[in-house]
């Protein structure tokens, strides 16, 4: 999918319910708005395969696995 400018994303309990151009996408009356103008939003990506286990603390990365002895 190509990047899109000036979009509104509406979440419902952590799931994308609606996404569309900000000029035509209607926000629910009770919605909490977060202005992310100038930001990039990439929903749905979770790093679960990074091989970054350093027991001596040299990185802020977290491993999805465990340390095997």
N, C-alpha and C positions, 0 to 999 in steps of 0.2 A: 504494500500500500504506500502510495506517495504521501509525503508530509503535507499537512493542511494548515493554513494560516487562519487565525481568528475563529476558533471553534469554541463551542460550549459543550461541556461534558456534564451530564447529570447522573449521579450515582444514587442507587437505591439499595441500602444495606450492603455497601461494599461492592456492588455489581454495577457495571455500566448499563444504565437503562436507556439513555438517549445520548446521541452525539451528533452535532450538526453545526452549521454556520451560526455564529453568534447573532447575526441580524435577524434570523428567522426561528431560532430555537427558543421556545418559551420555557422559562424556569418556573417550577412550582412555587406557589405563594410562600410556603413555609421553608423553602430551600435556604441553606446557608451558603453564601457565595464566597469563593476564594479567588481573588484576582491573581492570575498567573501570567499576566501580560509580559512578554519578553522571555518566557520560559519555554522549555520543551517538556511535554508530557508524554511518557511512554508507558502506557498501562500494561499490566500483565506479564512483565518480565521478572523472573526470579532466578538468581544465580544459584544453581544447585550442583554444579560440577566444576569446582575451581581448584582442587588439590592444593590448598594453601594452609596446611596445618603446620604451624611453627610453635612448638611448645615453649620456646624462650621469648615469645612476645614481640617479634620484630615487625609485625604487620597488624593493621586493623581489620584485615579480612577474616572472615569466619568460615570454617570448613563445614560442609554438610555431612561429612563422614565422621570417623573417629580415629583415635590414635591406636594402632595395633602394636603390641609388644611381642 
